[in-house]
């Protein structure tokens, strides 16, 4: 992992707090949609991957996504419950997973999308009972999972654009991983 610098920690904190603010609004929208249109509520699932993907893409550092997920959850906890920390860590784990599997030696763009596809499939299956997925027709179930995958891929695409623009503006230059010559 290298040295954990103050610049790295402060950058993760800034992304985590910003992510927590965005997720607070998303949480309320998600709750309202889940209560009225549960099928549609999955359409905003991609919001939860944005903070972790921004951190991983911007910093290219191990555990950046999980650290940002932890901070986002801590920002949300006073307004919701402490379970917000577990929720944001869950959503941050999957964007981190492809990089973890390569021991953080590769940082290809497609790996962000691979994490999005995995969480897009895993989340509906793991939350099947709350969405009553097994009562759906096979077509509706496929549509539900496809909508979740599309949302997570869309959230990842948005996060990549945000991170690339932040990098182009010189943000977090000191916090990024430096290749050893």
N, C-alpha and C positions, 0 to 999 in steps of 0.2 A: 504494500500500500504506500510505502514511502512515508515521508513526514506529513503529519496532520498539522497544517498551518492555520494560523488565525484567519487568513484570507479565505481558506477553504471552508472553515467552520462558519464564518460570517456570510459567505456566499450561500451555503446550504441553508442557513437561518433565514436569509432574505427570500430565497425561493420557497422555503417551507411556510413562511408567514404569508407570502402572497398566495401560495397554493391554498392555504387554510382559509383565506378570505374568499377566494373563488369557490372553494368546496362548501363553504357555509351557505352561500346562495344556492349552489347546486343541491345541497342536502335538503333544503326546504322545498325546492322545485321537485326533487325526487320523491319526497314524502307526499306531496300533494298529488303527483301523478300516480304513485303507487296506490294511494287510497281510491283514486277514481279510474285510472287507466293503467293497470299494472303492466300490460304489454308495451305501452308507449314509454313507461318510465325507464325501460332498459335502453332507450335511445340516447340517454345522457350519461350512460355508464363511462364513456370515454373521458369525462371530466376528471375522474379519479386517477387516471394514469398521467395526466399532464404534468404535475409537479415533479414526479420521479423521472420522467423522460427528459424534461428540461434540464434537470440536474445532471443526469448521466450524459446527455449529449453535450452540454456546455463544459462540464468539468473533466470528463473521461477519467474518473477516479472510482475505485472500488467503494461500494457501500454508500455512494452519494445519494442514490435513489431511496434507499432505506432510511438514511439520516433525514432526508427531506420529508419522507413519509411520517417519520416519528414527530418531527417538528410541526407538520401540518395537523397531525392528530392532537398534539398538545394545544395548538391554537383552537381547535374545534371542541375539545373536551369540556371547557366551562359552559359552552352553549348547548351542548348535546349531552353526552355522557363520556365517561372514560373509555367506553368501547369504541369511541371515534379513533383512538390511537390504534387499536387492533385493526379497525377498518382501513385506515390509511396505510398501515404497514402491510396489510394483505395486498392492497392495490399497488403498493410500491415494490413488492417482492417480484411480481411477474415481469415488469420491465427490467429489473435487475438480473433475472434468471439467465438469459442468454449470455450475458457477460460473465456471470459467475461460472457457468459451465465451461467457458473458455479460459478460466482463471484470470479474467480481465486482461487478456493479451490481445484481444481483437476488439475493435470499436466500429465495426461496419454499420452502416445505416440500416441494412436489412435486419440486423439483430434487434433493433428497436421494434420493427414490425412483427418479428417472430414472437416477441414477448406480448405484443398486443393481441395477436391471434390466439396465443395460449390462454391468456386471461379472458378473452372474448368467448372462448369455449368453456373454460373451467368455471367461470363465475355462474353462468346459468345452471350448470350441473350441480355445483356446490350449494346453490340457493334454490334448488328445484322445489323444495317443499314450500318455501314462502311464495313462490310464483305459481304453485300448483301445476308445474310443468307436465307431470306424468298424466294429468287429466286432459291435456291438449291433444289435438289430432297431430299426426306426424308432420303434416304440412305446417300447422301453426307452431309446433315445436321447432321445426327447422327454421322458420321465419324468425322466431324469437332469438335463437342462437345466432342466426345471420345478422340480425339487427344489433346484437351485443358485439359481435366481431366487428361490424362496420363502425360502430360507435367508438370502440377501442382503437381501431386503426385510424379513424378520423382524429381522435384525441391525440394519438401519437404523431400524426402528420402536423397538427397544429403546434404541438410541443417542439417538434424538430424545427419548424419555421421560427418559433420564438427563440429557441436556443441559438440557432444560426444567426439570427439578427442581433442577439445580445453579443455573441462572439465577434461579429463584424464590427460592432460598436466598441469593442475592447473591454467589455464587461468580463470580470473574473479572470483576467489574463494571469494574475499572480496565483490564482487558486487552481489552475488547470494542471493536469499531469504533464510533466516534462519528460520527453524521451531521453534516455541515457545514450550519450554519443559513444 
